[in-house]
Amino acid sequence: MHKLQSKYRLIIYNDTTFAEVWHTRLSRLNVFTFFSSITLVVVAVVVLLIAFTPLRELIPGYPDSKTRRYIVQNARRLDSLEQKVRHWALYNDNLSRILSGEEPLNIEEMPDTTLELRYEAVMRSYFVEDSLFRRQVEEIELQQLTAPSSGSASLHFYPPVRGRVTSAFDPHRKRYGVGVETVAGGAVMAALDGVIVAASWTVENGYVINIQHTLNITTVYKNSKRLFKQVGEQVTAGEIIATSDAGLLLFEIWNSGTAVDPEQYIVF
């Protein structure tokens, strides 16, 4: 500490006359304090420039003004569409009430919410809705439904594809499964852990693959475009086994030789 406070004299001389021009007394502590203060000031100025000036747009990953403007414009357009949908819903509701002899509801002028849209508010809403959507998708993916079985053990099906069911289960019409409309060429996944017992091409249903599971459960995947597994291979639930053809998968579940309705156990 004594060395830090020891005084030193800094003198500037005229190189021609050797006359003293300026002098000051310094210590190591003074020099350290001076340069530390200069460093803090420079850091503060840089932070302020980045935070409150367009220089922040030069940071990689930060959206520029054009991108932010597009985000706000799209949010306003979406808000306008939602307003239109609400107006039409109220209009149709009142029309139904009038036709049924009921008194229509009063349609009040809706507030203009587009004026409240700002980039920061839009992005906050986006992150919240994105998190909720991710959580909803994860809950659907993790949904487990018990398969029919005579024993105490249970099986948990994994949806082979995601899509709209266009053909329902109807054994009286020889529909032993469901037809699920999905993306053409999309992935087809195994519903349960099991072993491939059949993988071939047929004239009626294109490529067909059968998987044998525990508790005498068999799943059948018809109308496939391409098969990725061969007879005898082990597969796990959710593993890609084929691709769909023309955007339609015919899926069946058989329990001890009896066809069961897949929609009772899987949410497509």
C-alpha positions in Angstrom: 0.0 0.0 0.0 2.9 2.3 0.8 4.3 1.8 -2.7 1.0 2.6 -4.3 0.8 5.9 -2.5 4.4 6.9 -3.0 4.6 10.3 -5.0 6.5 10.7 -8.2 7.0 13.9 -10.3 6.3 14.0 -14.0 8.0 17.0 -15.7 7.9 18.2 -19.3 10.9 20.2 -20.5 11.4 22.4 -23.6 13.7 20.4 -25.8 15.6 23.5 -26.9 15.9 25.6 -23.8 15.4 22.8 -21.2 13.0 25.1 -19.5 10.3 23.4 -17.4 7.0 23.6 -19.2 4.7 21.6 -17.0 4.9 19.2 -14.1 2.6 17.2 -11.8 2.9 14.8 -8.9 1.6 11.3 -9.4 1.4 8.0 -7.5 0.8 4.5 -8.8 -2.7 4.6 -7.2 -3.5 7.8 -9.1 -2.4 6.3 -12.4 -4.4 3.1 -11.8 -7.5 5.1 -10.8 -7.2 7.4 -13.9 -6.9 4.6 -16.4 -9.7 2.6 -14.7 -12.0 5.6 -14.9 -11.2 6.1 -18.6 -12.0 2.4 -19.3 -15.3 2.6 -17.5 -16.3 5.7 -19.4 -15.4 4.1 -22.7 -17.4 1.0 -21.9 -20.4 3.0 -20.8 -20.3 5.1 -24.0 -20.1 2.0 -26.2 -23.0 0.4 -24.3 -25.1 3.5 -24.7 -24.3 3.8 -28.4 -25.3 0.2 -29.0 -28.5 0.4 -26.9 -29.9 3.7 -28.1 -28.5 4.2 -31.6 -28.9 2.3 -34.9 -25.4 0.8 -34.3 -27.1 -2.1 -32.5 -28.4 -3.3 -35.9 -24.8 -4.2 -36.8 -24.8 -6.9 -34.1 -25.1 -10.3 -35.7 -28.6 -11.8 -35.1 -30.2 -8.5 -34.2 -33.2 -7.7 -36.6 -32.7 -4.5 -38.6 -35.4 -1.9 -39.0 -36.7 -3.5 -42.2 -37.3 -6.8 -40.5 -38.9 -5.2 -37.5 -41.2 -3.2 -39.8 -42.3 -6.4 -41.6 -43.0 -8.1 -38.3 -45.2 -5.3 -37.1 -47.0 -5.1 -40.5 -47.7 -8.8 -40.5 -49.0 -8.6 -36.9 -51.3 -5.8 -37.9 -52.6 -7.7 -40.9 -53.2 -10.7 -38.7 -55.0 -8.6 -36.1 -57.2 -7.1 -38.9 -58.1 -10.6 -40.1 -59.0 -11.6 -36.6 -61.3 -8.6 -36.3 -63.0 -9.6 -39.6 -63.5 -13.1 -38.4 -65.1 -11.8 -35.1 -67.4 -9.5 -37.1 -68.5 -12.3 -39.4 -69.0 -14.6 -36.4 -71.3 -12.0 -34.8 -73.1 -11.4 -38.0 -73.7 -15.2 -38.6 -74.8 -15.6 -35.0 -77.3 -12.8 -35.3 -78.5 -14.1 -38.6 -79.2 -17.5 -37.0 -81.0 -15.8 -34.2 -83.2 -13.9 -36.6 -84.1 -17.0 -38.6 -85.0 -18.9 -35.4 -87.1 -16.0 -34.1 -84.8 -14.9 -31.4 -83.7 -11.3 -30.7 -80.4 -10.5 -32.2 -77.5 -9.3 -30.1 -76.2 -5.8 -30.2 -73.0 -5.6 -32.2 -70.8 -3.0 -30.6 -67.9 -1.3 -32.4 -64.7 -3.2 -31.6 -61.7 -1.2 -30.4 -58.9 -0.7 -32.9 -56.2 -3.0 -31.4 -53.8 -2.3 -34.3 -52.8 1.0 -32.7 -51.5 -0.9 -29.7 -49.1 -3.1 -31.8 -45.4 -2.3 -31.3 -42.4 -4.4 -32.2 -41.6 -5.2 -28.5 -45.2 -6.2 -27.8 -45.5 -8.3 -30.9 -42.3 -10.2 -30.0 -43.3 -10.8 -26.4 -46.6 -12.2 -27.6 -44.8 -14.3 -30.2 -42.5 -15.9 -27.7 -45.4 -16.6 -25.3 -47.6 -18.2 -28.0 -44.6 -20.1 -29.4 -43.9 -21.6 -26.0 -47.6 -22.6 -25.5 -47.6 -24.1 -29.0 -44.5 -26.1 -28.3 -45.9 -27.3 -25.0 -49.2 -28.4 -26.7 -47.3 -30.3 -29.4 -45.1 -32.0 -26.8 -48.2 -33.1 -24.8 -49.8 -34.5 -27.9 -46.6 -36.4 -28.9 -46.2 -37.8 -25.4 -49.8 -38.8 -25.2 -50.0 -42.5 -24.3 -53.0 -44.6 -24.8 -53.4 -48.2 -23.5 -53.7 -50.9 -26.1 -56.2 -53.8 -25.9 -54.7 -56.7 -24.1 -55.9 -59.6 -22.0 -53.0 -59.4 -19.6 -52.1 -56.8 -17.0 -49.3 -55.3 -19.2 -50.2 -52.4 -21.4 -48.8 -51.0 -24.7 -48.5 -47.3 -25.6 -49.1 -46.4 -29.3 -47.1 -43.8 -31.2 -49.0 -42.1 -34.1 -47.6 -43.5 -37.3 -48.5 -40.2 -39.1 -50.2 -36.9 -38.3 -53.2 -36.0 -40.4 -56.9 -36.1 -40.9 -58.8 -39.4 -40.9 -60.6 -39.7 -44.2 -61.7 -43.3 -44.0 -63.1 -44.6 -40.7 -62.9 -48.2 -39.3 -65.8 -50.3 -40.6 -65.3 -54.1 -40.6 -68.8 -54.6 -42.1 -67.5 -52.9 -45.3 -64.2 -54.7 -45.0 -62.4 -51.5 -43.7 -60.2 -53.1 -41.1 -58.3 -49.9 -40.4 -58.4 -46.2 -41.0 -57.2 -44.0 -43.9 -55.1 -41.0 -42.7 -54.5 -38.1 -45.1 -51.0 -36.9 -44.6 -48.1 -35.2 -46.5 -47.2 -37.0 -49.7 -43.9 -38.7 -49.2 -44.0 -38.0 -45.5 -42.5 -40.3 -42.9 -44.4 -43.3 -41.6 -43.3 -44.4 -38.1 -43.7 -47.6 -36.1 -46.6 -47.4 -33.6 -44.9 -49.8 -31.1 -41.7 -51.7 -30.6 -41.6 -54.9 -32.6 -40.3 -57.0 -35.4 -40.9 -56.7 -39.1 -42.8 -59.8 -40.2 -43.8 -58.7 -43.7 -42.5 -56.1 -46.1 -43.6 -56.4 -49.7 -45.4 -54.7 -52.6 -49.0 -55.5 -53.6 -51.1 -54.4 -56.6 -54.0 -53.2 -54.4 -52.2 -51.4 -51.6 -48.7 -50.7 -52.9 -45.9 -51.3 -50.4 -47.2 -52.9 -47.2 -45.3 -53.5 -44.0 -46.4 -55.6 -41.0 -45.0 -55.3 -37.5 -45.5 -58.0 -34.8 -45.6 -56.6 -31.2 -45.9 -58.1 -27.8 -49.3 -59.4 -26.5 -50.1 -60.7 -30.0 -50.6 -57.2 -31.4 -49.9 -56.6 -35.1 -49.9 -53.3 -36.9 -50.2 -53.0 -40.7 -49.1 -50.0 -42.8 -50.5 -49.9 -46.3 -50.1 -47.6 -49.3 -46.5 -46.8 -48.6 -44.2 -45.4 -51.3 -40.9 -46.7 -50.0 -39.9 -49.1 -47.3 -36.8 -48.6 -45.1 -37.0 -51.9 -43.2 -36.8 -55.5 -44.1 -38.3 -58.7 -42.6 -36.7 -59.7 -39.3 -35.5 -56.2 -38.3 -36.2 -54.8 -34.9 -37.9 -51.4 -34.7 -38.8 -49.1 -31.9 -41.9 -46.9 -31.4 -41.5 -43.7 -33.4 -38.8 -45.1 -35.7 -39.3 -44.3 -39.4 -40.1 -47.4 -41.4 -41.5 -46.1 -44.7 -42.8 -43.0 -46.6 -46.5 -42.5 -47.5 -47.6 -42.6 -51.1 -50.0 -39.9 -52.5 -50.5 -38.5 -49.1 -52.6 -41.3 -47.7 -51.7 -44.1 -45.2 -53.9 -47.1 -44.5 -53.3 -48.2 -41.0 -54.6 -51.3 -39.2 -54.3 -52.7 -35.7 -55.0 -56.4 -35.1 -55.3 -58.0 -31.6 -55.1 -61.8 -31.6 -56.4 -62.0 -35.2 -59.2 -59.5 -34.7 -59.1 -56.0 -36.2 -59.7 -53.1 -33.8 -60.4 -49.4 -34.4 -57.1 -47.5 -34.3 -58.9 -44.2 -33.4 -59.8 -45.7 -30.0 -56.1 -45.8 -29.1 -54.3 -43.2 -31.2 -54.9 -39.5 -31.8 -53.8 -38.8 -35.4 
